[in-house]
Amino acid sequence: MSIAFVREREGGEAFEDLPDRPISPHTNFVTPEGLAQIEAEVKRLQAESSRVNHDNKADSARIARDLHYWNARLGTAQLVERVEGDTVHFGSIVTIRREDDTRQTFRIVGEDEADPTKGSISYVAPLARALTGKSIGDVVAVNGHEAEITDIK
């Protein structure tokens, strides 16, 4: 390992710097809820930073790295308010029917607020991209499977 990535702690013990969290090249669109989540994370990390024992370099490095990421995301956030319409767009709640007749409902949101296990997917996900601009009754194909849009809210 290159010595450029290692620092010495007081007492001679070495630790590695944490790499920056990668920041997406995509536009940072956020829902009002997503913006609130980012703001809450910045506040939480600022509070944690003020409480951390700064002799604990690992905790300090983790907090600094995460705070840098969330401040960057907050600075580039572009709030998208509710958009009305009959087509799928950012913020839409979409229900699809898959080939096996199962239905799935999810909301199209920003990258940082996406959580497929809780019913939200990022607007840059392949399924969201395929659905964007489509209407009820349209069929889209993703990863070799078809799905029909049955509802848009």
VOGUFI-552393 format. One record per atom (N, C-alpha, C): residue number from 0; atom name; x, y, z. Coordinates in steps of 0.02 Angstrom, whole numbers. Atoms other than C-alpha are relative to their C-alpha. Example, Ala and Ser with C-alpha at 12.3 -4.5 7.8 and 13.67 -1.06 7.14 Angstrom:
VOGUFI-552393
+-----+------+--------+--------+--------+
:  nr : atom :      u :      v :      w :
+-----+------+--------+--------+--------+
:   0 :    N :     45 :    -59 :      0 :
:   0 :   CA :    615 :   -225 :    390 :
:   0 :    C :     45 :     60 :      0 :
:   1 :    N :    -42 :    -59 :     -3 :
:   1 :   CA :    684 :    -53 :    357 :
:   1 :    C :    -39 :     55 :     37 :
+-----+------+--------+--------+--------+
end
This chain:
VOGUFI-552393
+-----+------+--------+--------+--------+
:  nr : atom :      u :      v :      w :
+-----+------+--------+--------+--------+
:   0 :    N :     42 :    -58 :      0 :
:   0 :   CA :      0 :      0 :      0 :
:   0 :    C :     45 :     62 :      0 :
:   1 :    N :    -38 :    -62 :      2 :
:   1 :   CA :     62 :    174 :    -39 :
:   1 :    C :     -3 :     35 :     67 :
:   2 :    N :     -3 :    -37 :    -63 :
:   2 :   CA :    116 :    274 :    112 :
:   2 :    C :    -42 :     64 :     -4 :
:   3 :    N :     40 :    -60 :      8 :
:   3 :   CA :     15 :    419 :     40 :
:   3 :    C :    -69 :     -8 :     31 :
:   4 :    N :     67 :     12 :    -28 :
:   4 :   CA :   -143 :    338 :    109 :
:   4 :    C :      1 :    -18 :     74 :
:   5 :    N :     -6 :     18 :    -70 :
:   5 :   CA :    -79 :    308 :    285 :
:   5 :    C :     27 :     60 :     39 :
:   6 :    N :    -24 :    -53 :    -45 :
:   6 :   CA :    -59 :    433 :    426 :
:   6 :    C :     21 :    -32 :     65 :
:   7 :    N :    -21 :     24 :    -66 :
:   7 :   CA :     25 :    412 :    592 :
:   7 :    C :    -43 :     32 :     54 :
:   8 :    N :     33 :    -26 :    -60 :
:   8 :   CA :    -76 :    430 :    751 :
:   8 :    C :     52 :     19 :     50 :
:   9 :    N :    -46 :    -14 :    -56 :
:   9 :   CA :      0 :    502 :    905 :
:   9 :    C :     16 :    -67 :     31 :
:  10 :    N :    -21 :     64 :    -28 :
:  10 :   CA :     99 :    359 :    978 :
:  10 :    C :     24 :    -47 :    -53 :
:  11 :    N :    -29 :     40 :     52 :
:  11 :   CA :    151 :    293 :    808 :
:  11 :    C :    -46 :    -51 :    -33 :
:  12 :    N :     46 :     49 :     29 :
:  12 :   CA :     -2 :    186 :    770 :
:  12 :    C :    -30 :     29 :    -64 :
:  13 :    N :     24 :    -25 :     65 :
:  13 :   CA :    -56 :    202 :    587 :
:  13 :    C :    -74 :    -16 :     -9 :
:  14 :    N :     68 :     13 :     20 :
:  14 :   CA :   -233 :    217 :    520 :
:  14 :    C :     -9 :     26 :    -71 :
:  15 :    N :     12 :    -22 :     69 :
:  15 :   CA :   -300 :    234 :    344 :
:  15 :    C :    -54 :     54 :     -1 :
:  16 :    N :     53 :    -49 :     12 :
:  16 :   CA :   -397 :    386 :    287 :
:  16 :    C :    -58 :    -35 :    -33 :
:  17 :    N :     58 :     28 :     33 :
:  17 :   CA :   -573 :    345 :    238 :
:  17 :    C :     -8 :     32 :    -68 :
:  18 :    N :     12 :    -31 :     66 :
:  18 :   CA :   -608 :    369 :     54 :
:  18 :    C :    -65 :     39 :      1 :
:  19 :    N :     62 :    -38 :      5 :
:  19 :   CA :   -740 :    497 :      8 :
:  19 :    C :    -55 :    -46 :    -24 :
:  20 :    N :     58 :     35 :     25 :
:  20 :   CA :   -914 :    431 :    -18 :
:  20 :    C :    -12 :     25 :    -71 :
:  21 :    N :      9 :    -23 :     69 :
:  21 :   CA :   -945 :    434 :   -206 :
:  21 :    C :    -65 :     41 :     -7 :
:  22 :    N :     58 :    -43 :     12 :
:  22 :   CA :  -1063 :    572 :   -262 :
:  22 :    C :    -22 :    -12 :    -72 :
:  23 :    N :     28 :     17 :     65 :
:  23 :   CA :  -1176 :    529 :   -407 :
:  23 :    C :      9 :     57 :    -50 :
:  24 :    N :     -5 :    -52 :     52 :
:  24 :   CA :  -1151 :    621 :   -572 :
:  24 :    C :    -69 :     25 :    -22 :
:  25 :    N :     68 :    -19 :     20 :
:  25 :   CA :  -1341 :    630 :   -593 :
:  25 :    C :    -24 :     61 :     39 :
:  26 :    N :     31 :    -57 :    -34 :
:  26 :   CA :  -1442 :    785 :   -550 :
:  26 :    C :    -30 :    -25 :     65 :
:  27 :    N :     23 :     20 :    -67 :
:  27 :   CA :  -1486 :    779 :   -365 :
:  27 :    C :    -72 :     23 :     12 :
:  28 :    N :     71 :    -15 :    -11 :
:  28 :   CA :  -1676 :    787 :   -379 :
:  28 :    C :    -21 :    -31 :     66 :
:  29 :    N :     26 :     25 :    -63 :
:  29 :   CA :  -1763 :    768 :   -211 :
:  29 :    C :    -73 :     17 :      8 :
:  30 :    N :     69 :    -15 :    -20 :
:  30 :   CA :  -1941 :    758 :   -149 :
:  30 :    C :      4 :     43 :     63 :
:  31 :    N :     -2 :    -37 :    -64 :
:  31 :   CA :  -1990 :    868 :     -1 :
:  31 :    C :     23 :    -45 :     58 :
:  32 :    N :    -21 :     47 :    -53 :
:  32 :   CA :  -1968 :    714 :    110 :
:  32 :    C :     74 :    -16 :     -5 :
:  33 :    N :    -71 :     13 :     10 :
:  33 :   CA :  -1798 :    678 :     34 :
:  33 :    C :     43 :     57 :     24 :
:  34 :    N :    -37 :    -58 :    -23 :
:  34 :   CA :  -1740 :    855 :     67 :
:  34 :    C :      1 :      2 :     77 :
:  35 :    N :      4 :      1 :    -73 :
:  35 :   CA :  -1799 :    841 :    248 :
:  35 :    C :     47 :    -54 :     28 :
:  36 :    N :    -45 :     54 :    -22 :
:  36 :   CA :  -1701 :    676 :    265 :
:  36 :    C :     73 :     23 :     -3 :
:  37 :    N :    -68 :    -24 :      7 :
:  37 :   CA :  -1542 :    758 :    201 :
:  37 :    C :     16 :     51 :     54 :
:  38 :    N :    -10 :    -51 :    -52 :
:  38 :   CA :  -1562 :    907 :    317 :
:  38 :    C :      7 :    -32 :     69 :
:  39 :    N :     -3 :     34 :    -65 :
:  39 :   CA :  -1593 :    791 :    465 :
:  39 :    C :     67 :    -36 :      8 :
:  40 :    N :    -64 :     36 :     -4 :
:  40 :   CA :  -1437 :    689 :    424 :
:  40 :    C :     57 :     49 :     13 :
:  41 :    N :    -52 :    -50 :    -12 :
:  41 :   CA :  -1329 :    846 :    417 :
:  41 :    C :     -2 :     22 :     73 :
:  42 :    N :      7 :    -20 :    -70 :
:  42 :   CA :  -1397 :    903 :    586 :
:  42 :    C :     24 :    -54 :     47 :
:  43 :    N :    -20 :     55 :    -42 :
:  43 :   CA :  -1372 :    731 :    661 :
:  43 :    C :     76 :     -7 :      2 :
:  44 :    N :    -73 :      7 :      3 :
:  44 :   CA :  -1191 :    721 :    602 :
:  44 :    C :     35 :     60 :     32 :
:  45 :    N :    -30 :    -58 :    -34 :
:  45 :   CA :  -1154 :    899 :    661 :
:  45 :    C :     -3 :    -10 :     76 :
:  46 :    N :      6 :     12 :    -71 :
:  46 :   CA :  -1219 :    852 :    833 :
:  46 :    C :     48 :    -55 :     22 :
:  47 :    N :    -45 :     55 :    -17 :
:  47 :   CA :  -1121 :    689 :    832 :
:  47 :    C :     73 :     24 :      0 :
:  48 :    N :    -68 :    -28 :      3 :
:  48 :   CA :   -964 :    785 :    782 :
:  48 :    C :     17 :     40 :     62 :
:  49 :    N :    -14 :    -41 :    -59 :
:  49 :   CA :   -982 :    901 :    930 :
:  49 :    C :      7 :    -43 :     63 :
:  50 :    N :     -4 :     45 :    -58 :
:  50 :   CA :   -998 :    752 :   1049 :
:  50 :    C :     56 :    -50 :     -2 :
:  51 :    N :    -49 :     54 :      8 :
:  51 :   CA :   -865 :    636 :    980 :
:  51 :    C :     66 :     18 :     35 :
:  52 :    N :    -66 :     -8 :    -29 :
:  52 :   CA :   -701 :    611 :   1070 :
:  52 :    C :     49 :      6 :    -59 :
:  53 :    N :    -42 :    -11 :     59 :
:  53 :   CA :   -582 :    686 :    942 :
:  53 :    C :     67 :    -37 :      3 :
:  54 :    N :    -58 :     44 :     -3 :
:  54 :   CA :   -444 :    572 :   1004 :
:  54 :    C :    -15 :    -65 :    -37 :
:  55 :    N :     20 :     60 :     37 :
:  55 :   CA :   -543 :    433 :    921 :
:  55 :    C :     -1 :     19 :    -75 :
:  56 :    N :     -9 :    -21 :     70 :
:  56 :   CA :   -478 :    462 :    744 :
:  56 :    C :    -47 :    -35 :    -48 :
:  57 :    N :     45 :     37 :     45 :
:  57 :   CA :   -585 :    327 :    665 :
:  57 :    C :    -70 :     30 :     -1 :
:  58 :    N :     66 :    -31 :     -4 :
:  58 :   CA :   -748 :    403 :    727 :
:  58 :    C :      1 :     69 :    -31 :
:  59 :    N :     -5 :    -67 :     27 :
:  59 :   CA :   -691 :    578 :    684 :
:  59 :    C :      4 :     -1 :    -76 :
:  60 :    N :     -7 :      6 :     73 :
:  60 :   CA :   -642 :    524 :    507 :
:  60 :    C :    -65 :    -21 :    -32 :
:  61 :    N :     64 :     22 :     27 :
:  61 :   CA :   -807 :    434 :    479 :
:  61 :    C :    -51 :     56 :      0 :
:  62 :    N :     48 :    -55 :     -5 :
:  62 :   CA :   -910 :    582 :    539 :
:  62 :    C :     17 :     54 :    -51 :
:  63 :    N :    -21 :    -52 :     47 :
:  63 :   CA :   -808 :    706 :    436 :
:  63 :    C :    -16 :    -21 :    -72 :
:  64 :    N :     15 :     25 :     68 :
:  64 :   CA :   -824 :    597 :    280 :
:  64 :    C :    -74 :      4 :    -14 :
:  65 :    N :     72 :      1 :     11 :
:  65 :   CA :  -1012 :    575 :    301 :
:  65 :    C :    -29 :     71 :     -1 :
:  66 :    N :     23 :    -69 :     -1 :
:  66 :   CA :  -1039 :    759 :    343 :
:  66 :    C :     17 :     35 :    -66 :
:  67 :    N :    -20 :    -28 :     65 :
:  67 :   CA :   -943 :    808 :    186 :
:  67 :    C :    -49 :    -23 :    -54 :
:  68 :    N :     46 :     28 :     50 :
:  68 :   CA :  -1054 :    693 :     81 :
:  68 :    C :    -69 :     34 :      5 :
:  69 :    N :     68 :    -26 :     -8 :
:  69 :   CA :  -1220 :    754 :    154 :
:  69 :    C :     -3 :     75 :    -10 :
:  70 :    N :     -1 :    -72 :     16 :
:  70 :   CA :  -1170 :    938 :    146 :
:  70 :    C :      3 :     11 :    -75 :
:  71 :    N :     -3 :     -5 :     73 :
:  71 :   CA :  -1126 :    913 :    -38 :
:  71 :    C :    -68 :    -16 :    -30 :
:  72 :    N :     66 :     18 :     27 :
:  72 :   CA :  -1293 :    828 :    -69 :
:  72 :    C :    -52 :     54 :     16 :
:  73 :    N :     45 :    -54 :    -18 :
:  73 :   CA :  -1385 :    966 :     23 :
:  73 :    C :     12 :     61 :    -46 :
:  74 :    N :    -17 :    -57 :     42 :
:  74 :   CA :  -1294 :   1098 :    -79 :
:  74 :    C :    -22 :     -7 :    -72 :
:  75 :    N :     20 :     11 :     70 :
:  75 :   CA :  -1343 :   1018 :   -244 :
:  75 :    C :    -72 :    -23 :     -8 :
:  76 :    N :     69 :     25 :      2 :
:  76 :   CA :  -1520 :    964 :   -199 :
:  76 :    C :    -45 :     46 :    -40 :
:  77 :    N :     49 :    -37 :     40 :
:  77 :   CA :  -1652 :   1018 :   -324 :
:  77 :    C :    -69 :    -28 :     18 :
:  78 :    N :     65 :     21 :    -24 :
:  78 :   CA :  -1823 :   1008 :   -244 :
:  78 :    C :    -50 :     -3 :    -58 :
:  79 :    N :     53 :     10 :     50 :
:  79 :   CA :  -1960 :    938 :   -356 :
:  79 :    C :    -65 :     -7 :     39 :
:  80 :    N :     66 :      2 :    -32 :
:  80 :   CA :  -2133 :    979 :   -291 :
:  80 :    C :    -45 :    -47 :    -38 :
:  81 :    N :     49 :     45 :     30 :
:  81 :   CA :  -2283 :    871 :   -332 :
:  81 :    C :    -18 :     25 :    -70 :
:  82 :    N :     17 :    -16 :     69 :
:  82 :   CA :  -2313 :    868 :   -520 :
:  82 :    C :    -64 :    -39 :    -18 :
:  83 :    N :     62 :     33 :     21 :
:  83 :   CA :  -2488 :    832 :   -584 :
:  83 :    C :      7 :    -24 :    -72 :
:  84 :    N :      0 :     24 :     69 :
:  84 :   CA :  -2518 :    734 :   -742 :
:  84 :    C :    -19 :    -73 :     -5 :
:  85 :    N :     21 :     68 :     13 :
:  85 :   CA :  -2568 :    571 :   -821 :
:  85 :    C :     58 :    -46 :    -18 :
:  86 :    N :    -57 :     42 :     16 :
:  86 :   CA :  -2392 :    509 :   -855 :
:  86 :    C :     45 :     -8 :     61 :
:  87 :    N :    -47 :     14 :    -55 :
:  87 :   CA :  -2259 :    436 :   -741 :
:  87 :    C :     56 :     53 :     -2 :
:  88 :    N :    -52 :    -50 :     -7 :
:  88 :   CA :  -2135 :    566 :   -678 :
:  88 :    C :     32 :     -6 :     69 :
:  89 :    N :    -32 :      0 :    -65 :
:  89 :   CA :  -2020 :    601 :   -532 :
:  89 :    C :    -53 :     15 :     53 :
:  90 :    N :     49 :     -8 :    -54 :
:  90 :   CA :  -2122 :    584 :   -372 :
:  90 :    C :    -63 :    -41 :     -8 :
:  91 :    N :     61 :     41 :     11 :
:  91 :   CA :  -2256 :    473 :   -450 :
:  91 :    C :      0 :    -62 :     43 :
:  92 :    N :     11 :     65 :    -31 :
:  92 :   CA :  -2327 :    326 :   -357 :
:  92 :    C :    -31 :    -43 :    -55 :
:  93 :    N :     18 :     40 :     58 :
:  93 :   CA :  -2341 :    190 :   -489 :
:  93 :    C :    -14 :    -71 :     22 :
:  94 :    N :     14 :     71 :    -10 :
:  94 :   CA :  -2424 :     20 :   -485 :
:  94 :    C :      8 :    -34 :    -67 :
:  95 :    N :    -10 :     39 :     61 :
:  95 :   CA :  -2368 :   -108 :   -612 :
:  95 :    C :    -25 :    -71 :     12 :
:  96 :    N :     18 :     71 :     -2 :
:  96 :   CA :  -2429 :   -283 :   -653 :
:  96 :    C :     52 :    -37 :    -41 :
:  97 :    N :    -53 :     38 :     33 :
:  97 :   CA :  -2291 :   -404 :   -693 :
:  97 :    C :    -29 :    -58 :    -40 :
:  98 :    N :     20 :     55 :     44 :
:  98 :   CA :  -2298 :   -551 :   -815 :
:  98 :    C :    -35 :    -56 :     39 :
:  99 :    N :     31 :     53 :    -41 :
:  99 :   CA :  -2344 :   -671 :   -673 :
:  99 :    C :    -63 :     24 :     36 :
: 100 :    N :     61 :    -31 :    -27 :
: 100 :   CA :  -2492 :   -558 :   -628 :
: 100 :    C :      8 :     30 :     69 :
: 101 :    N :    -11 :    -33 :    -64 :
: 101 :   CA :  -2412 :   -494 :   -468 :
: 101 :    C :      1 :     76 :    -11 :
: 102 :    N :      1 :    -73 :      3 :
: 102 :   CA :  -2434 :   -309 :   -432 :
: 102 :    C :     52 :     27 :     48 :
: 103 :    N :    -49 :    -32 :    -43 :
: 103 :   CA :  -2303 :   -195 :   -361 :
: 103 :    C :    -11 :     76 :     -6 :
: 104 :    N :      8 :    -72 :     -2 :
: 104 :   CA :  -2321 :    -14 :   -307 :
: 104 :    C :     62 :     31 :     30 :
: 105 :    N :    -58 :    -35 :    -26 :
: 105 :   CA :  -2177 :    105 :   -281 :
: 105 :    C :     -3 :     73 :    -21 :
: 106 :    N :     -5 :    -72 :     15 :
: 106 :   CA :  -2133 :    289 :   -283 :
: 106 :    C :     68 :     13 :    -30 :
: 107 :    N :    -62 :    -19 :     33 :
: 107 :   CA :  -2001 :    365 :   -396 :
: 107 :    C :     28 :     61 :     36 :
: 108 :    N :    -29 :    -51 :    -44 :
: 108 :   CA :  -1884 :    470 :   -287 :
: 108 :    C :     73 :     13 :    -18 :
: 109 :    N :    -71 :    -14 :      9 :
: 109 :   CA :  -1708 :    541 :   -276 :
: 109 :    C :     44 :    -58 :     22 :
: 110 :    N :    -46 :     55 :    -14 :
: 110 :   CA :  -1556 :    430 :   -262 :
: 110 :    C :     11 :    -14 :     74 :
: 111 :    N :    -15 :     10 :    -71 :
: 111 :   CA :  -1523 :    459 :    -77 :
: 111 :    C :    -60 :    -24 :     40 :
: 112 :    N :     59 :     21 :    -37 :
: 112 :   CA :  -1702 :    425 :    -25 :
: 112 :    C :    -29 :    -66 :    -24 :
: 113 :    N :     25 :     63 :     27 :
: 113 :   CA :  -1728 :    268 :   -129 :
: 113 :    C :     12 :    -58 :     48 :
: 114 :    N :     -4 :     60 :    -42 :
: 114 :   CA :  -1763 :    109 :    -31 :
: 114 :    C :    -51 :    -50 :    -26 :
: 115 :    N :     47 :     47 :     31 :
: 115 :   CA :  -1840 :    -30 :   -135 :
: 115 :    C :    -38 :    -44 :     50 :
: 116 :    N :     34 :     41 :    -49 :
: 116 :   CA :  -1881 :   -131 :     21 :
: 116 :    C :    -59 :     37 :     32 :
: 117 :    N :     54 :    -40 :    -28 :
: 117 :   CA :  -1993 :     13 :     75 :
: 117 :    C :    -44 :     31 :    -55 :
: 118 :    N :     44 :    -22 :     53 :
: 118 :   CA :  -2072 :     42 :    -95 :
: 118 :    C :     21 :     63 :    -37 :
: 119 :    N :    -23 :    -58 :     38 :
: 119 :   CA :  -1964 :    180 :   -169 :
: 119 :    C :     61 :    -19 :    -41 :
: 120 :    N :    -58 :     13 :     43 :
: 120 :   CA :  -1843 :    174 :   -315 :
: 120 :    C :     27 :     66 :    -27 :
: 121 :    N :    -33 :    -59 :     26 :
: 121 :   CA :  -1719 :    300 :   -381 :
: 121 :    C :    -24 :     15 :    -71 :
: 122 :    N :     21 :    -20 :     67 :
: 122 :   CA :  -1769 :    398 :   -535 :
: 122 :    C :     50 :    -21 :    -54 :
: 123 :    N :    -49 :     23 :     49 :
: 123 :   CA :  -1608 :    335 :   -619 :
: 123 :    C :      2 :    -76 :     -5 :
: 124 :    N :      3 :     73 :      5 :
: 124 :   CA :  -1650 :    151 :   -590 :
: 124 :    C :    -30 :    -20 :    -68 :
: 125 :    N :     25 :     20 :     66 :
: 125 :   CA :  -1683 :     55 :   -751 :
: 125 :    C :    -77 :     -3 :     -5 :
: 126 :    N :     72 :      3 :      2 :
: 126 :   CA :  -1866 :     23 :   -707 :
: 126 :    C :    -31 :     69 :     -1 :
: 127 :    N :     26 :    -69 :     -2 :
: 127 :   CA :  -1898 :    206 :   -664 :
: 127 :    C :     11 :     35 :    -67 :
: 128 :    N :    -14 :    -30 :     65 :
: 128 :   CA :  -1815 :    261 :   -825 :
: 128 :    C :    -48 :    -27 :    -54 :
: 129 :    N :     45 :     30 :     49 :
: 129 :   CA :  -1921 :    140 :   -925 :
: 129 :    C :    -71 :     26 :      8 :
: 130 :    N :     68 :    -22 :    -13 :
: 130 :   CA :  -2081 :    200 :   -843 :
: 130 :    C :    -12 :     75 :    -11 :
: 131 :    N :      8 :    -72 :      4 :
: 131 :   CA :  -2049 :    388 :   -850 :
: 131 :    C :    -28 :     20 :    -69 :
: 132 :    N :     33 :    -24 :     61 :
: 132 :   CA :  -2163 :    472 :   -976 :
: 132 :    C :    -54 :    -45 :    -26 :
: 133 :    N :     51 :     48 :     21 :
: 133 :   CA :  -2276 :    321 :   -993 :
: 133 :    C :    -66 :     12 :     37 :
: 134 :    N :     67 :     -9 :    -28 :
: 134 :   CA :  -2463 :    311 :   -954 :
: 134 :    C :    -29 :    -67 :     21 :
: 135 :    N :     36 :     61 :    -19 :
: 135 :   CA :  -2586 :    186 :   -881 :
: 135 :    C :    -14 :    -41 :    -63 :
: 136 :    N :     10 :     45 :     57 :
: 136 :   CA :  -2597 :     36 :   -996 :
: 136 :    C :     62 :    -13 :    -41 :
: 137 :    N :    -63 :     10 :     37 :
: 137 :   CA :  -2423 :     57 :  -1068 :
: 137 :    C :     38 :    -59 :     31 :
: 138 :    N :    -41 :     57 :    -22 :
: 138 :   CA :  -2308 :    -95 :  -1059 :
: 138 :    C :     73 :     19 :    -12 :
: 139 :    N :    -71 :    -13 :      5 :
: 139 :   CA :  -2123 :    -77 :  -1025 :
: 139 :    C :     38 :    -66 :     10 :
: 140 :    N :    -43 :     59 :     -8 :
: 140 :   CA :  -1983 :   -206 :  -1036 :
: 140 :    C :     63 :     21 :     36 :
: 141 :    N :    -61 :    -13 :    -38 :
: 141 :   CA :  -1842 :   -208 :   -908 :
: 141 :    C :     30 :    -68 :     17 :
: 142 :    N :    -36 :     62 :    -15 :
: 142 :   CA :  -1712 :   -346 :   -891 :
: 142 :    C :    -35 :    -61 :    -28 :
: 143 :    N :     32 :     56 :     34 :
: 143 :   CA :  -1807 :   -456 :  -1012 :
: 143 :    C :    -69 :    -18 :     26 :
: 144 :    N :     67 :     12 :    -27 :
: 144 :   CA :  -1971 :   -444 :   -916 :
: 144 :    C :    -45 :     60 :    -15 :
: 145 :    N :     48 :    -53 :     15 :
: 145 :   CA :  -2127 :   -346 :   -958 :
: 145 :    C :    -43 :     15 :     61 :
: 146 :    N :     45 :    -22 :    -53 :
: 146 :   CA :  -2236 :   -246 :   -841 :
: 146 :    C :    -48 :     52 :    -30 :
: 147 :    N :     50 :    -48 :     24 :
: 147 :   CA :  -2397 :   -149 :   -873 :
: 147 :    C :    -16 :     49 :     56 :
: 148 :    N :     18 :    -52 :    -49 :
: 148 :   CA :  -2436 :     14 :   -786 :
: 148 :    C :    -75 :     -3 :     11 :
: 149 :    N :     72 :      5 :    -16 :
: 149 :   CA :  -2603 :     -4 :   -696 :
: 149 :    C :    -26 :     60 :     39 :
: 150 :    N :     23 :    -59 :    -38 :
: 150 :   CA :  -2608 :    153 :   -588 :
: 150 :    C :     58 :     49 :      8 :
: 151 :    N :    -49 :    -54 :    -11 :
: 151 :   CA :  -2517 :    320 :   -571 :
: 151 :    C :    -32 :     50 :     47 :
: 152 :    N :     24 :    -52 :    -47 :
: 152 :   CA :  -2540 :    439 :   -424 :
: 152 :    C :     52 :     54 :      6 :
+-----+------+--------+--------+--------+
end
